[in-house]
Each structure stands twice: as structure tokens, then as C-alpha cells.
Amino acid sequence: MFRLLNIELYKLKYNRASRVLIIIYFALLTSIALIAAIKFDIGPVKFHLAEQGIFNFPYIWHFNTYMASIFKFFLLLVIVSMMANEYSNKTLKQNLIDGLSKKEFVLSKFYTVILFALISTLFVFIISLILGYTYSDFTEFSIVFSDLDYLLAFFVKLVGFFSFGLFMGILVKRSAFAVGGIVVWFFGESLFKGYLFWLFRDATNTSDHVNSIMQFLPLEAMSNLIKEPFTRLSAVKTVAKQVGENLSKDFSVQPLDILIVLIWTAIFIYLSYYLLKKRDL
């Protein structure tokens, strides 16, 4: 495993575009801390976002993993460009000539995906601990380390998303077209979701029927891993109650969602290997 990882890290080391994207990605993850600096002082009204409870333990695990997952697109560009460079620089053929099997080649990419996801998760963990101990009203050990399943969901989400990018990179061989393919897939899922809402428009629980089907699609499954955290805030719930809205919702990480994303990850990696195995290089 380490031999295959070293091969990929060596390639990334000498790829300037990939290095820049990786730096931007981790800089954006660090920028989550800048949210704490948001303040509004308008006359008697003083608003400090960090004091609204977004950095309270254990809520911070939910909030930070959700915000950090927004930036995953930058690492996706690294993943798909890795594959594009293999074809354009003919390093794929050279690796195979040098004795690397097609299975090992795909595994080297997958190990890189796991490494990126693992480092990202550890990075978010450290940032969240620092912000939490700085701003949280609750710092008891049992509270601080509860809800860590959001970090697991974040890791699984990144592995699944990057594996999808790896598959698209092998499928179309060009980074721009690979990213475009993922965007098209996203719009395809959105259109299908709209069609399901139309199909079940006369049902009593339309959303339940739609979600029961959509949860098995890859991008929707990844999205379901970490649900939006904003309506979980007590301040938002208070405002909602005043206008007669009920925001009761299950925000927990569901084992079924994790299982679905893991299955899709396995499918994407297998299809990547299958394409490479059948393709004449």
C-alpha cells in the first residue's frame, strides 16, 4: 500500500496545479474559523455569530463537517486531474510497462483518495477542537466527544465523492469533461427528484415517498450523510415557532446512508478497474 501511495504522492509533488488546489482546499477549511470573527454592531443591536452557539460542543461537529464538505470540490479537481495527467503525460502506459498492474494502478488512486479524506477529517477535527474550546459553553469531556459520528460521515462522504470523481476521470480521460459529467449527473438526479415529486403529488406524504427512492442515488446519499445544521439552532427554532413553523427533524447520521455510500464507493472503484482492464491503452 505504501509503495503505491508513494508513487502517487511523487506525481502530485511535481504537479504545480495540484499543489495549488490542495493548498487552496486546506486554506478554505481553515477559513471556517473566520466565521467566529463575524460581528454586526448596528446601534443598540450587537450580533456576534460565534455567540449564537454554532461553536458549542457537540453541535460544532455537525456544523463544521457540513461547512467543510462544501469545499470538497477543490480536492475533486485534484483527483480528476490526476487521471487526466496520466493519459496526457502517458504515465499510465509507462507505469504498466514498468510492472504496475492495472489493479495496483487503480488501488494507488484509491489509496490517495482515502489519504485525502483522512487528512481532511483530521484537519476538521483539530480545527473544531480549537474553536470549540475557545467558544463553547460546554467543555465537559462527555459532551465534547459526543456526536463524533459526524466526522465518520464526513470521511465516508469524501471517500465516496472522490471515488466518483476517480471513476469519471477514467471514463472520460479529461478533467474538464469529468467534472462536467459529475455536474450533469447532479442535474440528472435533481430532475429525477422533481419528476418523483410530480409523480407522487397526490400522495399523503409526498416527501417521504420521494426520499425513500432518492436516498439510493449516489449524490443524494452523500448529501444525506450530513444534513443541514442551521435549523437545529435553538435561535432558529424559536423564530420558527413564533411564525407557526415546526422544524422538528432528525439530524443524526443514519447507518443506512453510510452503507449506501460505501456500496456506491465500491461500485465506482470496481467500475474504474473494469474500464481500465477492458480499455486498450
Short mmCIF file of the C-alpha atoms (twelve columns), coordinates in Angstrom:
data_MODEL
# 
_entry.id   MODEL 
# 
loop_
_atom_site.group_PDB 
_atom_site.id 
_atom_site.type_symbol 
_atom_site.label_atom_id 
_atom_site.label_alt_id 
_atom_site.label_comp_id 
_atom_site.label_asym_id 
_atom_site.label_seq_id 
_atom_site.Cartn_x 
_atom_site.Cartn_y 
_atom_site.Cartn_z 
_atom_site.pdbx_PDB_model_num 
ATOM 1   C CA . MET A 1   0.000   0.000  0.000   1 
ATOM 2   C CA . PHE A 2   2.753   2.462  0.983   1 
ATOM 3   C CA . ARG A 3   4.648   1.761  -2.238  1 
ATOM 4   C CA . LEU A 4   1.570   2.619  -4.309  1 
ATOM 5   C CA . LEU A 5   0.913   5.723  -2.213  1 
ATOM 6   C CA . ASN A 6   4.484   6.917  -2.657  1 
ATOM 7   C CA . ILE A 7   4.103   6.684  -6.436  1 
ATOM 8   C CA . GLU A 8   1.026   8.937  -6.385  1 
ATOM 9   C CA . LEU A 9   2.467   11.402 -3.882  1 
ATOM 10  C CA . TYR A 10  5.599   11.698 -6.024  1 
ATOM 11  C CA . LYS A 11  3.443   12.600 -9.031  1 
ATOM 12  C CA . LEU A 12  1.480   15.175 -7.019  1 
ATOM 13  C CA . LYS A 13  4.686   16.675 -5.645  1 
ATOM 14  C CA . TYR A 14  5.757   17.718 -9.135  1 
ATOM 15  C CA . ASN A 15  2.315   18.829 -10.319 1 
ATOM 16  C CA . ARG A 16  2.047   22.545 -9.637  1 
ATOM 17  C CA . ALA A 17  -1.706  22.822 -10.341 1 
ATOM 18  C CA . SER A 18  -2.494  20.010 -7.898  1 
ATOM 19  C CA . ARG A 19  -0.313  21.577 -5.203  1 
ATOM 20  C CA . VAL A 20  -2.090  24.916 -5.602  1 
ATOM 21  C CA . LEU A 21  -5.551  23.286 -5.400  1 
ATOM 22  C CA . ILE A 22  -4.574  21.310 -2.295  1 
ATOM 23  C CA . ILE A 23  -3.286  24.472 -0.585  1 
ATOM 24  C CA . ILE A 24  -6.476  26.358 -1.504  1 
ATOM 25  C CA . TYR A 25  -8.592  23.497 -0.159  1 
ATOM 26  C CA . PHE A 26  -6.928  23.389 3.246   1 
ATOM 27  C CA . ALA A 27  -6.866  27.193 3.406   1 
ATOM 28  C CA . LEU A 28  -10.636 27.156 2.889   1 
ATOM 29  C CA . LEU A 29  -11.038 24.538 5.631   1 
ATOM 30  C CA . THR A 30  -9.071  26.818 7.940   1 
ATOM 31  C CA . SER A 31  -11.291 29.741 6.942   1 
ATOM 32  C CA . ILE A 32  -14.160 28.150 8.877   1 
ATOM 33  C CA . ALA A 33  -12.506 29.743 11.903  1 
ATOM 34  C CA . LEU A 34  -13.109 33.178 10.348  1 
ATOM 35  C CA . ILE A 35  -16.836 32.714 10.954  1 
ATOM 36  C CA . ALA A 36  -16.069 33.439 14.610  1 
ATOM 37  C CA . ALA A 37  -14.971 36.948 13.606  1 
ATOM 38  C CA . ILE A 38  -18.318 37.903 12.034  1 
ATOM 39  C CA . LYS A 39  -19.837 40.740 14.052  1 
ATOM 40  C CA . PHE A 40  -22.548 43.294 13.388  1 
ATOM 41  C CA . ASP A 41  -22.880 46.423 15.504  1 
ATOM 42  C CA . ILE A 42  -25.834 48.498 14.322  1 
ATOM 43  C CA . GLY A 43  -26.725 50.980 17.036  1 
ATOM 44  C CA . PRO A 44  -28.088 49.066 20.025  1 
ATOM 45  C CA . VAL A 45  -28.107 45.810 18.063  1 
ATOM 46  C CA . LYS A 46  -24.939 43.784 18.596  1 
ATOM 47  C CA . PHE A 47  -24.585 40.449 16.825  1 
ATOM 48  C CA . HIS A 48  -21.643 38.084 17.192  1 
ATOM 49  C CA . LEU A 49  -22.079 34.870 15.220  1 
ATOM 50  C CA . ALA A 50  -19.790 32.825 17.486  1 
ATOM 51  C CA . GLU A 51  -22.086 33.652 20.427  1 
ATOM 52  C CA . GLN A 52  -25.095 32.089 18.702  1 
ATOM 53  C CA . GLY A 53  -23.962 28.599 19.698  1 
ATOM 54  C CA . ILE A 54  -22.529 27.417 16.362  1 
ATOM 55  C CA . PHE A 55  -19.246 26.505 18.081  1 
ATOM 56  C CA . ASN A 56  -20.812 24.822 21.080  1 
ATOM 57  C CA . PHE A 57  -19.956 21.191 21.698  1 
ATOM 58  C CA . PRO A 58  -21.291 18.849 20.367  1 
ATOM 59  C CA . TYR A 59  -23.125 20.964 17.745  1 
ATOM 60  C CA . ILE A 60  -19.769 22.112 16.299  1 
ATOM 61  C CA . TRP A 61  -19.079 18.634 14.891  1 
ATOM 62  C CA . HIS A 62  -22.265 18.865 12.847  1 
ATOM 63  C CA . PHE A 63  -21.747 22.467 11.743  1 
ATOM 64  C CA . ASN A 64  -18.058 22.236 10.822  1 
ATOM 65  C CA . THR A 65  -18.300 18.948 8.908   1 
ATOM 66  C CA . TYR A 66  -21.246 20.336 6.930   1 
ATOM 67  C CA . MET A 67  -19.385 23.557 6.092   1 
ATOM 68  C CA . ALA A 68  -16.134 21.716 5.300   1 
ATOM 69  C CA . SER A 69  -17.904 19.332 2.913   1 
ATOM 70  C CA . ILE A 70  -18.833 22.321 0.740   1 
ATOM 71  C CA . PHE A 71  -15.149 22.757 -0.172  1 
ATOM 72  C CA . LYS A 72  -14.641 19.161 -1.338  1 
ATOM 73  C CA . PHE A 73  -14.915 20.332 -4.958  1 
ATOM 74  C CA . PHE A 74  -11.316 21.617 -4.848  1 
ATOM 75  C CA . LEU A 75  -9.918  18.196 -3.974  1 
ATOM 76  C CA . LEU A 76  -12.206 16.665 -6.599  1 
ATOM 77  C CA . LEU A 77  -10.318 18.734 -9.187  1 
ATOM 78  C CA . VAL A 78  -7.076  17.207 -7.910  1 
ATOM 79  C CA . ILE A 79  -8.484  13.686 -8.237  1 
ATOM 80  C CA . VAL A 80  -9.791  14.100 -11.773 1 
ATOM 81  C CA . SER A 81  -6.682  15.983 -12.907 1 
ATOM 82  C CA . MET A 82  -4.566  13.081 -11.590 1 
ATOM 83  C CA . MET A 83  -6.305  10.804 -14.069 1 
ATOM 84  C CA . ALA A 84  -6.246  13.342 -16.898 1 
ATOM 85  C CA . ASN A 85  -2.492  13.775 -16.441 1 
ATOM 86  C CA . GLU A 86  -1.993  10.008 -16.569 1 
ATOM 87  C CA . TYR A 87  -3.425  9.980  -20.094 1 
ATOM 88  C CA . SER A 88  -1.989  13.276 -21.365 1 
ATOM 89  C CA . ASN A 89  1.527   12.618 -19.992 1 
ATOM 90  C CA . LYS A 90  1.352   8.908  -20.916 1 
ATOM 91  C CA . THR A 91  2.469   7.989  -17.383 1 
ATOM 92  C CA . LEU A 92  -0.305  5.387  -17.173 1 
ATOM 93  C CA . LYS A 93  1.193   3.357  -20.019 1 
ATOM 94  C CA . GLN A 94  4.686   3.850  -18.602 1 
ATOM 95  C CA . ASN A 95  3.593   2.621  -15.160 1 
ATOM 96  C CA . LEU A 96  2.146   -0.512 -16.726 1 
ATOM 97  C CA . ILE A 97  5.305   -1.072 -18.748 1 
ATOM 98  C CA . ASP A 98  7.365   -0.696 -15.552 1 
ATOM 99  C CA . GLY A 99  5.446   -3.579 -13.984 1 
ATOM 100 C CA . LEU A 100 2.491   -1.931 -12.228 1 
ATOM 101 C CA . SER A 101 -0.688  -3.962 -12.795 1 
ATOM 102 C CA . LYS A 102 -3.959  -2.253 -13.669 1 
ATOM 103 C CA . LYS A 103 -5.365  -3.361 -10.321 1 
ATOM 104 C CA . GLU A 104 -2.423  -1.781 -8.493  1 
ATOM 105 C CA . PHE A 105 -2.834  1.381  -10.562 1 
ATOM 106 C CA . VAL A 106 -6.487  1.792  -9.508  1 
ATOM 107 C CA . LEU A 107 -5.600  0.914  -5.912  1 
ATOM 108 C CA . SER A 108 -2.882  3.585  -5.885  1 
ATOM 109 C CA . LYS A 109 -5.502  6.178  -6.834  1 
ATOM 110 C CA . PHE A 110 -7.974  4.824  -4.281  1 
ATOM 111 C CA . TYR A 111 -5.363  4.903  -1.512  1 
ATOM 112 C CA . THR A 112 -4.721  8.547  -2.417  1 
ATOM 113 C CA . VAL A 113 -8.464  9.224  -2.152  1 
ATOM 114 C CA . ILE A 114 -8.535  7.642  1.315   1 
ATOM 115 C CA . LEU A 115 -5.452  9.625  2.373   1 
ATOM 116 C CA . PHE A 116 -7.006  12.925 1.259   1 
ATOM 117 C CA . ALA A 117 -10.245 12.092 3.088   1 
ATOM 118 C CA . LEU A 118 -8.375  11.019 6.233   1 
ATOM 119 C CA . ILE A 119 -6.199  14.147 6.366   1 
ATOM 120 C CA . SER A 120 -9.266  16.356 5.733   1 
ATOM 121 C CA . THR A 121 -11.159 14.654 8.564   1 
ATOM 122 C CA . LEU A 122 -8.228  15.037 10.968  1 
ATOM 123 C CA . PHE A 123 -7.873  18.688 9.922   1 
ATOM 124 C CA . VAL A 124 -11.543 19.420 10.624  1 
ATOM 125 C CA . PHE A 125 -11.270 17.550 13.949  1 
ATOM 126 C CA . ILE A 126 -8.368  19.747 15.109  1 
ATOM 127 C CA . ILE A 127 -9.991  22.999 13.942  1 
ATOM 128 C CA . SER A 128 -13.250 22.045 15.654  1 
ATOM 129 C CA . LEU A 129 -11.483 21.240 18.917  1 
ATOM 130 C CA . ILE A 130 -9.697  24.598 18.907  1 
ATOM 131 C CA . LEU A 131 -12.847 26.573 18.068  1 
ATOM 132 C CA . GLY A 132 -14.943 24.548 20.481  1 
ATOM 133 C CA . TYR A 133 -12.657 25.011 23.463  1 
ATOM 134 C CA . THR A 134 -12.395 28.710 22.585  1 
ATOM 135 C CA . TYR A 135 -16.106 29.499 22.218  1 
ATOM 136 C CA . SER A 136 -18.184 26.594 23.556  1 
ATOM 137 C CA . ASP A 137 -20.248 26.973 26.720  1 
ATOM 138 C CA . PHE A 138 -19.846 23.241 27.364  1 
ATOM 139 C CA . THR A 139 -16.393 21.693 27.695  1 
ATOM 140 C CA . GLU A 140 -17.106 18.553 29.707  1 
ATOM 141 C CA . PHE A 141 -15.329 15.523 28.234  1 
ATOM 142 C CA . SER A 142 -18.563 13.553 27.713  1 
ATOM 143 C CA . ILE A 143 -20.119 16.464 25.792  1 
ATOM 144 C CA . VAL A 144 -17.029 17.382 23.779  1 
ATOM 145 C CA . PHE A 145 -16.607 13.884 22.348  1 
ATOM 146 C CA . SER A 146 -20.251 13.104 21.680  1 
ATOM 147 C CA . ASP A 147 -21.639 13.252 18.122  1 
ATOM 148 C CA . LEU A 148 -18.274 12.301 16.622  1 
ATOM 149 C CA . ASP A 149 -20.210 10.191 14.122  1 
ATOM 150 C CA . TYR A 150 -20.387 13.372 12.014  1 
ATOM 151 C CA . LEU A 151 -16.631 13.021 11.453  1 
ATOM 152 C CA . LEU A 152 -17.158 9.437  10.290  1 
ATOM 153 C CA . ALA A 153 -19.918 10.627 7.959   1 
ATOM 154 C CA . PHE A 154 -17.611 13.381 6.661   1 
ATOM 155 C CA . PHE A 155 -14.852 10.845 5.938   1 
ATOM 156 C CA . VAL A 156 -17.233 8.446  4.169   1 
ATOM 157 C CA . LYS A 157 -18.730 11.336 2.177   1 
ATOM 158 C CA . LEU A 158 -15.316 12.469 0.909   1 
ATOM 159 C CA . VAL A 159 -14.219 8.924  0.024   1 
ATOM 160 C CA . GLY A 160 -17.470 8.346  -1.886  1 
ATOM 161 C CA . PHE A 161 -17.336 11.680 -3.708  1 
ATOM 162 C CA . PHE A 162 -13.676 11.380 -4.672  1 
ATOM 163 C CA . SER A 163 -14.209 7.779  -5.819  1 
ATOM 164 C CA . PHE A 164 -16.972 9.082  -8.076  1 
ATOM 165 C CA . GLY A 165 -14.521 11.668 -9.428  1 
ATOM 166 C CA . LEU A 166 -11.900 8.952  -9.987  1 
ATOM 167 C CA . PHE A 167 -14.399 6.879  -11.961 1 
ATOM 168 C CA . MET A 168 -15.422 9.848  -14.107 1 
ATOM 169 C CA . GLY A 169 -11.759 10.724 -14.696 1 
ATOM 170 C CA . ILE A 170 -11.059 7.226  -16.021 1 
ATOM 171 C CA . LEU A 171 -14.297 7.184  -18.016 1 
ATOM 172 C CA . VAL A 172 -13.792 10.408 -19.987 1 
ATOM 173 C CA . LYS A 173 -9.988  10.919 -19.657 1 
ATOM 174 C CA . ARG A 174 -10.249 14.727 -19.436 1 
ATOM 175 C CA . SER A 175 -10.567 16.627 -16.158 1 
ATOM 176 C CA . ALA A 176 -12.934 19.294 -17.508 1 
ATOM 177 C CA . PHE A 177 -15.255 16.697 -19.038 1 
ATOM 178 C CA . ALA A 178 -15.066 14.571 -15.870 1 
ATOM 179 C CA . VAL A 179 -16.183 17.492 -13.707 1 
ATOM 180 C CA . GLY A 180 -18.812 18.320 -16.326 1 
ATOM 181 C CA . GLY A 181 -20.026 14.722 -16.162 1 
ATOM 182 C CA . ILE A 182 -20.486 14.979 -12.388 1 
ATOM 183 C CA . VAL A 183 -22.407 18.249 -12.817 1 
ATOM 184 C CA . VAL A 184 -24.641 16.602 -15.437 1 
ATOM 185 C CA . TRP A 185 -25.212 13.668 -13.060 1 
ATOM 186 C CA . PHE A 186 -26.182 16.132 -10.313 1 
ATOM 187 C CA . PHE A 187 -28.717 17.842 -12.566 1 
ATOM 188 C CA . GLY A 188 -29.975 14.422 -13.659 1 
ATOM 189 C CA . GLU A 189 -30.653 13.444 -10.043 1 
ATOM 190 C CA . SER A 190 -32.334 16.821 -9.431  1 
ATOM 191 C CA . LEU A 191 -34.600 16.396 -12.461 1 
ATOM 192 C CA . PHE A 192 -35.460 12.858 -11.381 1 
ATOM 193 C CA . LYS A 193 -36.306 14.170 -7.911  1 
ATOM 194 C CA . GLY A 194 -38.589 16.781 -9.443  1 
ATOM 195 C CA . TYR A 195 -40.259 14.072 -11.522 1 
ATOM 196 C CA . LEU A 196 -40.851 11.971 -8.390  1 
ATOM 197 C CA . PHE A 197 -42.480 14.933 -6.635  1 
ATOM 198 C CA . TRP A 198 -44.783 15.296 -9.646  1 
ATOM 199 C CA . LEU A 199 -45.452 11.540 -9.703  1 
ATOM 200 C CA . PHE A 200 -46.386 11.418 -6.001  1 
ATOM 201 C CA . ARG A 201 -48.103 14.805 -5.951  1 
ATOM 202 C CA . ASP A 202 -51.416 13.279 -4.797  1 
ATOM 203 C CA . ALA A 203 -49.865 11.078 -2.081  1 
ATOM 204 C CA . THR A 204 -50.378 11.937 1.580   1 
ATOM 205 C CA . ASN A 205 -46.647 12.034 2.411   1 
ATOM 206 C CA . THR A 206 -45.080 13.108 -0.861  1 
ATOM 207 C CA . SER A 207 -41.636 13.929 0.602   1 
ATOM 208 C CA . ASP A 208 -41.398 10.561 2.343   1 
ATOM 209 C CA . HIS A 209 -42.139 8.689  -0.893  1 
ATOM 210 C CA . VAL A 210 -39.608 10.756 -2.845  1 
ATOM 211 C CA . ASN A 211 -36.866 10.475 -0.205  1 
ATOM 212 C CA . SER A 212 -37.347 6.715  0.110   1 
ATOM 213 C CA . ILE A 213 -36.335 6.403  -3.563  1 
ATOM 214 C CA . MET A 214 -33.801 9.226  -3.841  1 
ATOM 215 C CA . GLN A 215 -31.754 8.008  -0.872  1 
ATOM 216 C CA . PHE A 216 -30.331 5.209  -3.037  1 
ATOM 217 C CA . LEU A 217 -28.830 7.541  -5.663  1 
ATOM 218 C CA . PRO A 218 -25.128 8.337  -5.119  1 
ATOM 219 C CA . LEU A 219 -25.042 12.140 -4.802  1 
ATOM 220 C CA . GLU A 220 -28.287 12.213 -2.820  1 
ATOM 221 C CA . ALA A 221 -26.945 9.524  -0.489  1 
ATOM 222 C CA . MET A 222 -23.763 11.552 0.067   1 
ATOM 223 C CA . SER A 223 -25.850 14.643 0.757   1 
ATOM 224 C CA . ASN A 224 -27.975 12.745 3.295   1 
ATOM 225 C CA . LEU A 225 -24.919 11.796 5.359   1 
ATOM 226 C CA . ILE A 226 -24.660 15.264 6.914   1 
ATOM 227 C CA . LYS A 227 -27.938 17.166 6.897   1 
ATOM 228 C CA . GLU A 228 -28.030 20.951 7.036   1 
ATOM 229 C CA . PRO A 229 -27.349 22.095 10.628  1 
ATOM 230 C CA . PHE A 230 -28.910 25.570 10.617  1 
ATOM 231 C CA . THR A 231 -32.473 24.651 11.600  1 
ATOM 232 C CA . ARG A 232 -31.001 22.755 14.557  1 
ATOM 233 C CA . LEU A 233 -30.001 26.016 16.247  1 
ATOM 234 C CA . SER A 234 -32.269 26.969 19.154  1 
ATOM 235 C CA . ALA A 235 -32.454 30.580 17.919  1 
ATOM 236 C CA . VAL A 236 -33.783 29.435 14.534  1 
ATOM 237 C CA . LYS A 237 -36.295 27.094 16.188  1 
ATOM 238 C CA . THR A 238 -37.530 29.919 18.412  1 
ATOM 239 C CA . VAL A 239 -38.130 32.193 15.426  1 
ATOM 240 C CA . ALA A 240 -39.858 29.348 13.567  1 
ATOM 241 C CA . LYS A 241 -42.230 28.703 16.462  1 
ATOM 242 C CA . GLN A 242 -43.162 32.371 16.554  1 
ATOM 243 C CA . VAL A 243 -44.299 32.196 12.921  1 
ATOM 244 C CA . GLY A 244 -46.036 28.860 13.428  1 
ATOM 245 C CA . GLU A 245 -43.446 26.584 11.792  1 
ATOM 246 C CA . ASN A 246 -42.364 23.254 13.248  1 
ATOM 247 C CA . LEU A 247 -38.724 22.450 12.494  1 
ATOM 248 C CA . SER A 248 -38.564 19.092 14.262  1 
ATOM 249 C CA . LYS A 249 -36.164 16.963 12.227  1 
ATOM 250 C CA . ASP A 250 -33.807 14.040 12.704  1 
ATOM 251 C CA . PHE A 251 -30.287 15.410 12.201  1 
ATOM 252 C CA . SER A 252 -28.439 12.258 13.258  1 
ATOM 253 C CA . VAL A 253 -26.131 10.271 10.971  1 
ATOM 254 C CA . GLN A 254 -28.024 7.232  9.687   1 
ATOM 255 C CA . PRO A 255 -26.215 3.878  9.314   1 
ATOM 256 C CA . LEU A 256 -28.231 3.166  6.150   1 
ATOM 257 C CA . ASP A 257 -26.897 6.331  4.499   1 
ATOM 258 C CA . ILE A 258 -23.325 5.312  5.357   1 
ATOM 259 C CA . LEU A 259 -23.929 1.819  3.962   1 
ATOM 260 C CA . ILE A 260 -25.388 3.173  0.705   1 
ATOM 261 C CA . VAL A 261 -22.405 5.494  0.146   1 
ATOM 262 C CA . LEU A 262 -19.939 2.684  0.924   1 
ATOM 263 C CA . ILE A 263 -21.686 0.453  -1.617  1 
ATOM 264 C CA . TRP A 264 -21.518 3.198  -4.247  1 
ATOM 265 C CA . THR A 265 -17.835 3.713  -3.415  1 
ATOM 266 C CA . ALA A 266 -17.168 0.017  -4.042  1 
ATOM 267 C CA . ILE A 267 -19.129 0.220  -7.312  1 
ATOM 268 C CA . PHE A 268 -17.159 3.253  -8.528  1 
ATOM 269 C CA . ILE A 269 -13.800 1.654  -7.715  1 
ATOM 270 C CA . TYR A 270 -14.802 -1.638 -9.357  1 
ATOM 271 C CA . LEU A 271 -16.055 0.166  -12.480 1 
ATOM 272 C CA . SER A 272 -12.805 2.154  -12.609 1 
ATOM 273 C CA . TYR A 273 -10.845 -1.088 -12.589 1 
ATOM 274 C CA . TYR A 274 -13.223 -2.715 -15.100 1 
ATOM 275 C CA . LEU A 275 -12.885 0.193  -17.543 1 
ATOM 276 C CA . LEU A 276 -9.116  0.181  -17.249 1 
ATOM 277 C CA . LYS A 277 -8.961  -3.591 -17.645 1 
ATOM 278 C CA . LYS A 278 -11.072 -3.614 -20.811 1 
ATOM 279 C CA . ARG A 279 -9.596  -0.499 -22.371 1 
ATOM 280 C CA . ASP A 280 -6.776  -0.755 -24.897 1 
ATOM 281 C CA . LEU A 281 -4.056  1.563  -23.678 1 
# 
